[in-house]
Every structure is written in C-alpha cells, then in structure tokens.
Amino acid sequence: MRVILAEDEALLREGLCLLLERNGFDVVAAVGTADGLLDAVEEHHPDLVATDIRMPPTHTDDGLQAALEIRRRWPATALVLLSQHVERRYALQLLAHPTAGTGYLLKQRVTDSAAFCDDLRRVGNGATVLDPEVAQLMVTRARGTNSAIEGLSRRQREVLELVAQGRSNAWIAHRLSVTEKAVVNHVSHIYDQLGLLPGPDDHRRVLAVVQYLSR
C-alpha cells in the first residue's frame, strides 16, 4: 500500500516512516506542511494519506483542510487524520462525504504499533475507523441528547460504538460473545431506529456513525 505521511514534528515523522516501512507499507513521501502534502499527493497519487491535523503554516487545522481538498480532488484516496486530542468537529467534517476509507486516530495509538498498522490497512481497504477513545466519547455524549440514540438498547449502543471503530460484524460478534446473526440483527435495528433506509448511494454503517457523532 502506497502511503504519504504528513507530520510537522520531524522526529515523529521519521519514526512513523520507519514503523510503516517495517510493517510492509510503501511510504512514497513524508512531508511537514499542508502545502507539501497537496504537492506530494498530486505527484505520487497514493492509496492512503495519514496527516496530522495541526500543521504549518497556521498550526490550526491546516492538515484537515488539506485532507478535505484531497477528498475533493482525489476522492479515491483513503484518509486518516492523526490528532493529540479528540476533536469531534474534525471527525464530522471528514466523515460528512466519505468517498473512500476514512479514519480518525489519536497519536497515542501509535504506541500499539500492530493495532495502528491494522487500522491503517483497514482504512486503506475502504473501512471507516475511529479511535476507540473517540468512539466511546461520542457514544457517551450522544446519550440523552438525541432521542433516536437514546432509544437504542445498551447492547445496540455497544454494537454502534464498535461499528464506529470500523469493526466487522464477525469481529463484533467475537468481542461481545454473541453470534454474528445477532450482530446483524442489532445493526438492522440500529438502522431502523436512526431512520436510515437502504439506498444504492448510501453507506448506512458510515451514516449511522455520522448521526451519533452529530451532536
């Protein structure tokens, strides 16, 4: 998988490059600015971009804005935002119009290198992946503030949280010690409760995540 990495801290950038290369990723470029990221994507057309949110020149949300521009110009490119903190609005902006794999991971996730690389692979293969801490926080915030979410059972909220982490029905079934058929039924009831009707142009798993994030 061809990857471009954008991180303004040089030591972290170099460390991430080594980590990814040792785990079979082809890091075709590593840059330190949002403008450099756009130039690198235009040159290399990677499968996946992993970018810090706060980058030069303004050190605010330049990485996010570059990611949104990549989504507009190269919609098939998978995107992962890396952040030190949970910023719900950033996740929402990236998830608003998913056209390829999408991820929002906290930087401390890197300490578990196997899980971090697994998350990147899943995003590169088209999944939507939220850091477990992000997913847990969003589910907690959603309870009591949205009647549809509040109407979900405890088990359905657990399933939705794991869906937000990008987990498959089989993985969720194993984690919760239930059958895969039970997970399918829970997911179907979640769609019904949230009013998500099937359609050829919609990805209901992503839409369910977006709905409970949108508080």
C-alpha positions as CSV (number, residue, x, y, z in Angstrom):
1,M,0.0,0.0,0.0
2,R,1.4,3.4,-1.1
3,V,1.3,5.9,1.7
4,I,2.0,9.6,2.2
5,L,2.7,10.8,5.7
6,A,2.2,14.4,6.8
7,E,3.6,15.4,10.2
8,D,5.4,18.6,11.1
9,E,7.4,17.2,14.0
10,A,10.5,15.8,12.3
11,L,11.3,13.1,14.9
12,L,7.8,11.8,15.0
13,R,7.6,11.9,11.2
14,E,10.8,9.8,10.9
15,G,9.6,7.4,13.5
16,L,6.3,6.9,11.8
17,C,8.0,6.3,8.4
18,L,10.2,3.6,10.0
19,L,7.2,2.0,11.7
20,L,5.2,1.9,8.5
21,E,8.0,0.6,6.3
22,R,8.8,-2.1,8.8
23,N,5.2,-3.2,8.6
24,G,5.1,-3.5,4.8
25,F,3.8,0.0,3.8
26,D,5.5,1.8,0.9
27,V,6.0,5.4,2.2
28,V,6.3,7.3,-1.0
29,A,6.6,10.7,0.6
30,A,6.8,12.2,4.1
31,V,6.2,16.0,4.4
32,G,6.0,18.6,7.1
33,T,3.4,21.1,5.8
34,A,-0.1,21.1,4.4
35,D,1.0,22.6,1.1
36,G,3.7,20.0,0.8
37,L,1.1,17.3,1.4
38,L,-1.0,18.5,-1.5
39,D,2.0,18.7,-3.8
40,A,3.1,15.2,-2.8
41,V,-0.4,13.7,-3.4
42,E,-0.5,15.3,-6.8
43,E,2.9,13.8,-7.7
44,H,2.5,10.3,-6.2
45,H,-1.2,9.5,-6.2
46,P,-1.0,7.3,-3.0
47,D,-3.5,4.8,-1.8
48,L,-3.6,6.3,1.7
49,V,-2.7,9.6,3.3
50,A,-2.1,9.9,7.0
51,T,-1.9,13.5,8.2
52,D,-1.6,15.4,11.4
53,I,-4.4,18.0,11.9
54,R,-2.4,20.9,13.2
55,M,0.3,21.8,10.7
56,P,2.1,24.8,9.2
57,P,1.6,27.4,8.1
58,T,-1.0,28.3,10.7
59,H,-0.8,25.3,13.1
60,T,-4.6,25.2,13.4
61,D,-6.4,22.9,11.1
62,D,-4.2,23.0,8.0
63,G,-3.9,19.3,7.9
64,L,-7.6,18.8,8.0
65,Q,-8.2,21.4,5.3
66,A,-5.6,19.6,3.1
67,A,-7.4,16.3,3.7
68,L,-10.7,17.8,2.6
69,E,-9.0,19.2,-0.5
70,I,-7.6,15.7,-1.2
71,R,-11.1,14.3,-0.8
72,R,-12.4,16.8,-3.3
73,R,-9.6,16.4,-5.9
74,W,-8.7,12.7,-5.4
75,P,-11.8,11.1,-3.9
76,A,-10.4,7.5,-4.2
77,T,-7.6,8.3,-1.8
78,A,-8.1,6.9,1.7
79,L,-7.6,9.4,4.5
80,V,-6.5,9.2,8.2
81,L,-6.4,12.1,10.5
82,L,-4.0,12.0,13.4
83,S,-4.6,14.1,16.5
84,Q,-3.4,14.5,20.0
85,H,-6.9,15.2,21.3
86,V,-10.5,14.3,20.5
87,E,-12.0,17.0,18.3
88,R,-15.5,15.9,17.3
89,R,-15.9,18.6,14.6
90,Y,-12.8,17.4,12.7
91,A,-14.1,13.8,12.6
92,L,-17.5,15.1,11.4
93,Q,-16.0,17.2,8.6
94,L,-14.1,14.3,7.2
95,L,-17.0,11.8,7.6
96,A,-19.5,14.2,6.0
97,H,-18.9,13.0,2.5
98,P,-17.0,9.7,2.6
99,T,-15.8,8.5,-0.8
100,A,-13.0,6.2,0.3
101,G,-11.6,4.8,3.6
102,T,-11.6,7.3,6.4
103,G,-10.0,7.2,9.8
104,Y,-9.6,9.5,12.9
105,L,-6.9,8.2,15.3
106,L,-5.3,9.6,18.3
107,K,-1.5,9.9,18.2
108,Q,-1.0,7.8,21.3
109,R,-2.5,4.9,19.3
110,V,0.9,4.7,17.6
111,T,2.4,3.1,20.8
112,D,0.4,0.0,19.9
113,S,2.2,-0.4,16.5
114,A,0.3,-3.6,15.5
115,A,-3.1,-2.0,16.1
116,F,-2.1,1.2,14.5
117,C,-0.9,-0.5,11.3
118,D,-4.0,-2.7,11.3
119,D,-6.2,0.4,11.5
120,L,-4.3,2.0,8.6
121,R,-4.8,-1.2,6.5
122,R,-8.5,-1.3,7.2
123,V,-8.9,2.4,6.2
124,G,-6.8,1.7,3.1
125,N,-9.2,-1.1,2.2
126,G,-12.2,1.2,2.4
127,A,-13.3,1.0,6.1
128,T,-14.3,3.9,8.4
129,V,-12.2,3.7,11.6
130,L,-12.5,5.8,14.7
131,D,-10.1,5.6,17.6
132,P,-11.8,3.6,20.4
133,E,-11.4,6.5,22.7
134,V,-13.1,8.8,20.2
135,A,-15.9,6.3,19.6
136,Q,-16.5,5.9,23.4
137,L,-16.6,9.6,24.0
138,M,-19.1,10.2,21.2
139,V,-21.4,7.5,22.3
140,T,-21.4,8.9,25.8
141,R,-22.1,12.4,24.6
142,A,-24.9,11.2,22.3
143,R,-26.9,9.6,25.1
144,G,-29.6,11.9,26.4
145,T,-29.1,14.5,23.7
146,N,-30.7,12.6,20.8
147,S,-33.9,10.7,21.1
148,A,-33.0,8.2,18.4
149,I,-29.7,7.4,20.0
150,E,-31.3,7.3,23.5
151,G,-33.9,4.8,22.1
152,L,-31.1,2.3,21.4
153,S,-30.7,-0.5,23.9
154,R,-27.4,-0.8,25.8
155,R,-26.3,-3.7,23.5
156,Q,-27.2,-1.7,20.4
157,R,-25.1,1.2,21.6
158,E,-22.2,-1.2,22.2
159,V,-22.6,-2.5,18.7
160,L,-22.7,1.0,17.3
161,E,-19.6,2.0,19.1
162,L,-17.7,-0.9,17.6
163,V,-19.1,-0.2,14.2
164,A,-17.7,3.3,14.6
165,Q,-14.3,1.7,15.2
166,G,-14.6,0.1,11.8
167,R,-15.1,-3.4,13.1
168,S,-16.8,-6.1,11.0
169,N,-19.9,-8.0,12.2
170,A,-17.7,-11.1,12.7
171,W,-15.2,-9.2,14.9
172,I,-18.0,-7.6,16.9
173,A,-19.7,-11.0,17.4
174,H,-16.4,-12.4,18.8
175,R,-15.8,-9.3,21.0
176,L,-19.3,-9.4,22.5
177,S,-19.5,-13.2,22.7
178,V,-22.7,-13.4,20.6
179,T,-23.4,-14.9,17.2
180,E,-22.8,-13.0,14.0
181,K,-26.5,-13.3,13.2
182,A,-27.3,-11.5,16.5
183,V,-24.9,-8.6,15.5
184,V,-26.6,-8.4,12.0
185,N,-30.0,-8.1,13.8
186,H,-28.7,-5.4,16.1
187,V,-27.2,-3.4,13.2
188,S,-30.5,-3.7,11.3
189,H,-32.4,-2.4,14.3
190,I,-29.9,0.5,14.7
191,Y,-30.6,1.5,11.1
192,D,-34.4,1.3,11.7
193,Q,-34.1,3.4,14.9
194,L,-32.0,6.0,13.2
195,G,-34.2,6.2,10.2
196,L,-31.5,5.0,7.8
197,L,-33.3,3.5,4.8
198,P,-31.3,1.3,2.3
199,G,-30.2,3.0,-0.9
200,P,-27.7,2.4,-3.7
201,D,-25.8,5.6,-3.0
202,D,-25.6,5.4,0.8
203,H,-23.3,3.6,3.2
204,R,-25.5,3.0,6.2
205,R,-22.7,2.0,8.5
206,V,-21.0,5.3,7.9
207,L,-24.2,7.3,8.1
208,A,-25.0,5.7,11.5
209,V,-21.7,6.7,12.8
210,V,-22.1,10.3,11.5
211,Q,-25.6,10.5,13.1
212,Y,-24.4,9.8,16.6
213,L,-21.3,12.0,16.1
214,S,-23.5,14.9,15.1
215,R,-24.3,16.4,18.5
